């Protein structure tokens, strides 16, 4: 396990002595004069496709294609042109994204290009024009459509599939969905994969060619559309080049003054364990040298919010004189009245700054993204999550940490994470050059960042694993021996075969197969699968619960422990299954009315034997907590957003996500109308009650 450590010694402090505030005076090393002279807006010129873009279009005519290119290089243009070609032949296309926000952005973009009547969107909480010739949606929806097509014995109703952000194949939590799509997709449907640069693109292409019996060619672009220059912010306020070319080598060395700073025994440092750097002074330096707008990557949501307050206390800026920023803010919030009084609106209008992180409401984050894209903000303080999948560019990206929190602990930035973050530096068509700024804060390994600048991208590894939803859905349309054949097609099996060719192919999927058999045996012992390895009636409808805990929810319906006629209580109960975080469950009694207590007790006690049975067989069983149920119950009953926040004890974004995921689960219950008509109708009513502003954006 990686633990944070101080990367350099701190100056000794005498008892009772107040540390001196850093005196930051704007300055720049003389060697930067020529670099800064290159800052500016590129001259406008007619669009001309790059060679990798035209090559990819040629490839997709006859085979699958994996395009790897830096952020902002123009991968989406390839998809647009390919989709247009299929439209000319009356073909249908599916464009799959990892995030709902990205799906919404692509839907708007494609609607303007191809006409709104020709584009539909499917993201769970949004379903518009589902029979359109061009569909934009999340990868989970595409995977579910493949399940349904296999069950009906029909081919997916599309002629072309684009998987955006294809490097998500290696995502620990969601990579399994990407891999399933690649395995299940019919060979007749050409596949275009768009990805940030990855270290083993050829390996992925070889795997796809081996399982799809059609060539898959890699088209690679390594040149950034906007060159990146790395800078070092000395605590004195002087900007330095971070690295310099090494003599007789293609490698980069740390600039001598940066090296001296690192080696110095006693030196001034930005901030301390309880204090953020003086962002107001840092921004003043960046403004002087025309390095704004900037994205500052901070370690936590709290730091992003605190950074705004630091700036508010030290900066004296007023609204932009032309009023464009205020006008745009008014325009973007007119459909979401709640965020009109957002606590950080003052910072947005008066300082042209914002905080962007998962604790913020999706609608507020969307406002920030639009304003930043239009060049109306000077700075955004963000966690590293903004780096993945959102069009959010700046002239400069600033690093204060060389590690990031992965949900469990802090670990060093990987090359892929670092390149995703620096990919936001330099706006195509708006900047001639982008900058990566290293600020030596308390958790900064300067040498690691310097190495990452020239490190090759990380390799993608398989994240496939068996779960009950997968097992049930494959058994809908496949015999176990056929499923064994599908598992032999996994990227994991391919990687093992490449690493240990002497073992031969068929045995390498054994770990997946044994895990499938473990799931199968449990399904048989609990009556979801027959002795003949076919889904029972219960197994058939349970397969439609494509959620995180399908078996527990299915068992709840079998045992009739859910409140099937009360939409408020049903939403509350499902929220307990959606919740993924440990929580303080000592909820004030005034927030837990008797009907909620009785319903929660009935579900908990009714499912306890089944949950114990699952745990005994080493299947994950998450505990149920009352607090998320109480929060969603209050929201379904119409209580105010502020009241529900007090009950949930969550940040706005986390509460919104809890409600959105609850709605997603309820949609699957709504689909069970043939088996549980009352529960399905109640689920539909519950969705309408909880999907309101500020949670619902459309």
Secondary structure, DSSP 8 states (H G I E B T S, - for coil): ------SS------TT----------EE-GGGHHHHHT-S----------HHHHHHHHHHTTSEEEEE--TTSSHHHHHHHHHHHHHHTT--EEEEESSHHHHHHHHHHHHHHH-GGGEEEESSS-EE-TTSSEEEEEHHHHHHHHHHHHHHT---S-SEEEESSGGGGG-TTTHHHHHHHHHHS-TTSEEEEEES--TTHHHHHHHHHHHHSS-EEEEE--S-SSEEEEEEE-TTSEEEESEEE-TTSS-EEE-HHHHHHHH-SS---S-BTTB---HHHHHHHHHHTT--SEEEE-S-HHHHHHHHHHHHHH------TT-HHHHHHHHHHTT-GGGGG-TTHHIIIII-EEEESTTS-HHHHHHHHHHHHTT--SEEEE-GGGGSS----BSEEEEEESEEE-SSSEEE--HHHHHHHHTTBS-TTT-SEEEEEEEEEEE--HHHHHHHHH-------------HHHHHHHHHH--HHHHHHHHTTSHHHHHHHHHTGGG-SGGGGHHHHHHHHHHHHHHHHTTSB-TTS-B-HHHHHHTT--STTHHHHHHHHHTT-S-TT-HHHHHHHHHHHH--S-------GGGS-HHHHHHHHHHHHHHHHHHHHHHHTT-------HHHHHHHHHHHTT--HHHHHHHHT--HHHHHHHHHHHHHHHHHHHTTTTT-HHHHHHHHHHHHHHS-TTT---
